[in-house]
Amino acid sequence: MKSINKNELFKRQTTLAELGEIGQEKLQNAGVLVVGCGGLGGSIAVQLAASGIGKIHLVDFDNIEVSNLHRQVFFSLEDVGKSKAETLSNYIKKRAPFTQVNFTKLALSKFNVFELIAKADVVVDATDSLPTKYLLNDASVLKNTPLVYGSLYKFDGYVASFNVKQKDESFSANLRDAFPEMAIDIPNCEEAGTMNAIVSLIASLQVNEVLKLIIGIGKPLINQLLVINSLQNSQLKIKVPNKFSKKAIESIFKNETYSDPSCEIQNPDWLISAEELKKTLTSPPTARPILIGVLEGLKTSLPLEKIVMLSQLDNLEVDPSKKYVFVCQKGLTSYRAVQVLKQRYPEGILLSLEGGIANY
């Protein structure tokens, strides 16, 4: 392979007076942790490497699926079934000769988060798991590390730079200042769907934040949350007041499990298989279960009696003499609904459709 000259490779960047060779050297000396190697993380990691970030560590426990490819554009059909983190790492090694890239094929947890953050100058949240987002945020606050946040919901995207050290040695707002409570009824991209354009757009904005923070130029999204809607081409900046102290987050971290439902082992006694449900739906009307959808926007031919949000379960009355089957897209939110209702109706016949509508 032809030898690549570093000055030639980064010439278009170093030509910028605001960046120059000094800024490029800052990028070369920086280390970035990218958690999540899907639609956001893939684009983020490749762009950061192409910009000349010296060290990138990728974290993702998942493997590539066909349904990922419409937005995870750095994977090919031949990559299906392979590790996301490892495959992305191999791509970057071919693309960026001056970037040292490593990867971890494990889920982020309280037991490994500090070790992974330790060598990072900036942490990038490219996940679609709310518990993981809060874990990353809290750990970044405790380790005084800036966190570049990105999130997606259908046609909307959210970007912010959290926990950035200020001139007076204080730190800017963090995720808990923007969203104090971890919502339990917001579907991820797999359940709600997303268009690839908004994914690429938010990824590029996150890259922009990382570069500004490392080089020390421009105005990062500090103490504010940028919200973009791709359908209307609208954007809004929301001020985020700094409320949660480091001491408060230390207490939260100590008691929070940050468990992700997608990694949880489900109680088989609370599940009904697709085959079993199909059989019961052919039974006489009096023997059929009451079907309840969880989350708005479910698309299914199942005869749902109603659709509820997890936040509305307190208003749902259950008849102990009847059988209820809760359904959602992947079987995660519906299982959570059963967990919640079992606390109120321990003797109730409450089941979740195993694997969700996607597996029906």
N, C-alpha and C positions, 0 to 999 in steps of 0.2 A: 504494500500500500504506500502511496506517495506520502512523503513527510509533510505534515501540516505546520505552517508557520503561525504561531499564536497571534502575532501582530496583524497578520493578514486576515485571520479568521474573525477577529473582533474589531476590525478597522472601522466599520460603520458605527459601532458604539463609541469607541474612543475618540472619534471625530467630534462627538457631542461635547461642547465646552463644559456642560454641567457634569459630565461623567469623566471623560479623559482617561489617561493611563492610571491615574491615582484611583479613580472609581473602579476601573477594571481590576486593579490589584485587590481592592476590597472584596469584590465578587469572588476572585480566585481564592482568597483566604477565608471565605465564609463557608459555614456548614449549615445545611437546611434539612430538617426532618419533614418528610411528606407522609402523612398518615392517610391511607386510602389511595389505591392505584386504579380507580375506575375512570369515569368520564372526567371528573375534575382533576384527580391526582395524576392521571396519565399526561394530560395536556400541561399541567403545571410543572411536572418533573422534567419533561422534554424541553419546555421553554426555558426553565431555569438552567438546565445543563447547556443549552444552546447559547445562553447569555454569559456563560463562563463561571457559574458557581463551582467552587472547588470541590466540595463534598456534598453529596446527597445521600440520605438514607431513606429507603422506601419501606413502608410497613403495610402489609395486607395479607390476611390469612386465606383469602378467597381464590377460587379458580375462575378462569375465563369461560363464559357461557355465550351461546349464539345471540341471546337477547341483549348482551352487553355491546355488541359490535356497532350498533347504529350511532352510539355516542362515544365509545371508547376506541377512538380512531387509530391508535397506535398498535392495536392488535389485529391479526388477520384470521381468516377462517382456519388456517393451519394451527393457530394457537389455542383453539377451543380445547378446554380440559386442562390446560397448563396453568401454573401459578401466575397470578397477575404480577406480583412483585418481582419474581425472577424474570419473567418475560419482558417486563418493562425495563428492568435493569440491563438485560442483554441488548435491548434496542438502544438505550442511551450510550452504552459502551461503544457501539458502532458509530454513533452520531456525534459524540462529544469527547474528543481525545484528552481534554484537559480537565475532565471531571471524574473524580473518584466516586463510584456509586456502589452502595451496598444495600442489602435488603434483609427484612425479617418476615418470615412466613408464619407469624403468630398473631392472634388477636391482641389488641392493646388491652391492658388490664392494670389494676392498681399495683400488680407485682412487677411489671416491667416498664411502666411509663417513665419513671424517673431515670432509669438507666438509658432509655432511648433519647430522652430530652437532654441529657447531660452535656453532650457534645454539640448541640445545635445552637446556632446564633438566632435562628428563627424557626418556629414550628408552623407548619401549614396544615390546617384542618380541611381535608378533602374527603371526609366521610359522609355517609348518609344515615348514621346511627346517632340518635340523640344522646344516649348514655355515653357513647364514646366522645362526642363533642364536649359534654360537660366534664368528663374525665380529663381530656386534653386541656381544657380551659383551667380547671382547678390545679392541675399539676404545673401548668405554665406559670400561673400566679405564684405558686409556692416556690418555684425555681427561678422567678424573676426573668422569664423568657417571653419575648413577644410572640403572639399567636395571630396568624393571618387566617381569618375565618371566612368560609364560603359555604353557602347552603342553597338548595333548590327546592322549589315547589311548583310543579306544572310549568307555567310560563314565567314564573317569578324567580329572581335570584337575589341573594343577600351577600354583602361583602363588608368586612370591617377589619381593622387592625387593633387587636386587643392587647392590653397589658404592656404598653410601650413605655419605657422609661423616659421621664420628662426632664427638663433642664433643672428643676428643683429637686431631683432625685425621687420624686413620687412616680407612681405608675398610672397610666390612663385606665379607662373603664375596661371591664372584661365582659365575657358572655353573660354572666349572671346579672350584671347591671342592665343589660338589654332585655334578657329573658330570665327573671328571677326563678321561676318554676319550670321544671322540666315537663313539657306537655306530653301527655300519654296518648293522645288521639290524633296525632298528625301522621299521615301515611308517608312512607319514603318514596323514592322515585319508582321503585319496583311496583308499589301499590297504586300510586297516583298517576304515574306516567310522566314523561318529560320529553321535550323536543331538543335535539342535539345542539341547535344554535345557542340556546340560553346556557347550556353546559359549557360550551367553548368560550362564550362571552365572560361568564363568571370566572372561569379558570384564568383567562388572560388578565382580568382585573386583580385576581389574587397574586399573580406573578408580578404585576405592576407594583403592588403594595410591598412585596418582598424586596424587589430591587430598590425601591425608594428607601426602605428602612435600612438596608445594608449600606447603600452608597451615602445616605444622609441627604437626599435632595427632595424637593417638592413638598407636598402636604399629604402625608398618609391619612387614611380614614381613621383618625383617632377621636375617641369620644363621640363617635357617630356611626350610624349604620346606613349603608347605601342599599336601597331597594330598587331593583330594575324590573320592569315588566316588558317582555319582548314583544307582546302582541300590540301594545299601545305605544311602544318606544318611549315609555315614560320612566322617569327616575325620581327618586325622593331620598333626601338625606334626613335621617332622624337623629336628633341629639340624644346621646346616651350619658346620663349623669353617673358619676362615680360614687356608688353606694356601698358595695360589698368590700369590706376590708380584707386584708390578707389573713388576719386572725379569724374572721368569720368563715373564710373558705377553708382554713385549717380544720375547723370544727366540722364543716360539711364533709370534707375529705375523709375524716376519721370515721364517720358514721355511714357514709354512702357506699353502696356496693357497686354502682354503675353497671348493673347487670343489663344485658341486651337480650330481649325476647328471642331474637333470631338465633342466639346461642344457647337458649334454655332447653332443658330436657322436659318435654311435656308429659303430664300424667296420662297414661293410656286409658284410664277409667273415665277421663273427661273428654275423650275423642270419639268421633264417629267417622268411619272411613267413607270414601265416596261410594263404594259398592253397597255398603250397608244403608246409606242414606237413599240411594236409588231404589233399593228394595222397599224401604219404609214408605216412600212416596207413592208406591203402587198399592199400598194397603188401603183398606176402607177409610174414608175421611175421618172417622172418629179415632182411628189408630195412628193417624199421621202426626208427626211432630209440628210444633209451631216454629217456622223459620224466621229468624231475625238477622238482618244484615247489619254489620258494624262498619261505620265510616260512610260518608256520602259518596255518591258517584259510582257505586258498584254497578257493573254491567253483568247481568246474569239472567238466565231464563228460569231460575228457581222461583217458585211461588212465595216470595217473601211477604210476610204479614206486615212488617214495618222495617225501617232502617233507623238506627240510633247511633249516636256518638258515644264514645266511652265516657265523656263528661256528663252524659244524660242518664247514665245507668241508675242513679239514685232515684230517678222518676219512673223506672221500669218496675211494674208489679209482676211478680211471678206466681202462678198457680201451682202449688206443690203436687197436684194430682196430674199435671200435664208435662209432656216432654218438650224441651226447647232445644233447638239446634241453632247455634250462632255461626255466621259465615262472614268471611272477608276474602280479600284477594289471595293471600298466601297462608292463611291459617294462624297468623301471629296475633293480630288484634282481636280476633274472635276468641282466641284462647285466653287472652288477657281479660276479656269481658266475662268469661266463665269464672276465672279466678276471683274477680271482684264480686260477682254475684254469689259465688259459693260461700263467701263470708257472711252474707245476709240470709242465704237459703241453703244451709249445709245439706239438707235432705232433698233439695230440688233436683230434678232430672235435667241437668244442664250440660250440653255437649258442644264441642267445637268441631267444625268440619276439618278433618285432618288434611293438611296440605292446601286448604282453601279452594276457592273457585278455580284457580289456575290448575288444580289437580283433579277437578271434578269431571 
